Amino acid sequence: MVFSKKIILLLFATVFTVSGCINYSFTGTSIPADVRTIYIPFFADRSQSGLGDLSDRINQALINRFVNQSRLSLSNDRESADAFLDGAIQNYVNRPFSVRGDEQANLNEIQITVRASFQYAKDEEPLWNKNFTGSATYNVQEDPVEGEIQAAQTALQQIASNMFNDAVSSW
């Protein structure tokens, strides 16, 4: 019985020691050593949303993710970057999400779709090229204009996070 307790303690010690050696991080340690810079251009807004700053908002969200949450620095042009994103805002939908008893919407949902690709400068083909969708709801009874803007911002943050996670998971 004393022998089995020693084995169990030894197993726990081994597990904790080994788990401490596993390297996982989204802060840049898993980025290939030769990738130091990223170019993030403004994404064209093809959505006809009526919100004039969606392109600026997705650009800032992407810069915040890739530069602030990794060791990458921002490149001013595609030619000097080690990696780059490219894309466009394809679709913007603002629709009722929840309806009250008097058939008036009390919640609307914003859904934004961005088509994007991520590529290393040294590669011929993008690592991925796909659609990313983000969504959020807002109360149309309170402040519908500010609510829509905040919901759009939340949806764009989701998209930026998903792009970052897809790029990091391939590293």
N, C-alpha and C positions, 0 to 999 in steps of 0.2 A: 504494500500500500504506500509506503514511503517512497519506494522506487517509482511508482506511477505518478506521484505528485511531482517528483523531480523531472520526469519526462514531460509532464504537462507544462511546468514552468519553463523548461528548456524550449519547448515548442512555441510558447507565447513570446519568449525573448527573441527567438529566431524570426518569428512573424513580424514583430515590431522593428527589428533591425533591418530586415529585407524591405519592409514597406517604406522605411525611411530612405532607401536608396532609389526608389522609383521616382523618376523625374516627370512631373506634369506641371504645365504652366501655360497660361495664355498671356504672359507678360513678355514674351519674346525669346525665351530660352529655347523654344523648339523651332524657331525660324532658321532656315539654312544659313550657314555662316556667310555665304557670298551675297545674301540679300540684305541690303542695308537701307535702301530707299524705295519709296513707293510714290507713284504719280496717281493722283485722284482728280480727274477733270470734273468740270460741271456737267451734270447729266442733263441732257435736253429734256424739257417738259413737253411731252406729246399728249398729255392727258386732257387738256382743255378744261382743267378744274376750275379756273377762275381765281385760284390762289396764285398770285404772281411770284411767290418766293419759294416754291417747292424745290426748285433746283438748288437754291442756296441752302435750304434746310437739309436736304439729303447730303450735299457736299460736306457741310459742317459736321453732320452726324458721322459720316464715314471717316473724316479726318480725326475726329475725337476718338473713334474706335481704333483705327490703325496706328495712329501716332501716339496717342496717350496710353494705349493698353499694350503696346509692344515696343521694341527697341528701334523700330523703323523711323526714319526721318522723311519728311515730305520733300519730294523732288518738284522742281518748277516746270519740268517738261518730261515728256515721255521718253525721249532719246537718252537722257541721262539716268533714268530710273532702272532699278533692278527688278521691279514688279510694277504692275499697273492695273487699275480697274478701268472699266469702260461701261457705259450703259445709258439708259434713258428711262424716264418715268413714262410708262405706257398707258396706265389706266388709273382713273380716280372715280370712285363711286361714293355717293352720299345718299343713303336710303334709310327709310324707316326701319327701326330695329324692334321697337316695342310700341304698341298702340294702346291708348287708354280706352275706357269703356265708351267714350263718346266718339270713337274712331279717329282721334287726333293722336299723332305721333308724340310720344314723350321722350323717346330715345331714338337717335339716329346713329347709324354706323358709317364710319368712313373706312373705305378699303382702297389701298393704293398698291399698284403692281409696278415693279421696276424690273426691267430686263437688264442683266448685267453679266459681265465676264471678268475673270481674273486671270492674269497671265504673267509669267516670268519673262523678262526681256530676252533671255537666252533661248527660250522655247519658241517653236514655230506655231504651236496651237495653244489656245487658252486651257487652263487647268479646269475651268468650268465656265459654262455659258448657259444661264437659265433665268427663270422668273423668280422673283422674291415678292411675297405679298405680306403686307402688314395691315392690321385693322384695329380700330378703337371706337368706342361709343361715346356719345355726349348727350346731355340733357337739352333738348330744344326748347323747353319751357323756361329755362333760366337765362343764359346769355348765349343765344345760338351762334353768333358770329365768333366770339372768343372760344366757345365750345368746339366749333368746327376746326378752328386753328389748332387748338390743343390736341384734339383727336388726330388730326393730320400729323402733328409733331410726334405723337406716340406711335403712330403707324410707321413713320419714317425711321424712328429709333429702332423699332422691331426689325425693319428691313436691314438697317446698318449692322445691327447685332448679328443677324443671320448671315450676312455676307462675310463679316469678320470671322464668325465661327466656322463657316465653310472653308475660308482661306486658311485659317489656323489648323483645322483638322487635316488639311492636306499636307501641312508642314510636318 
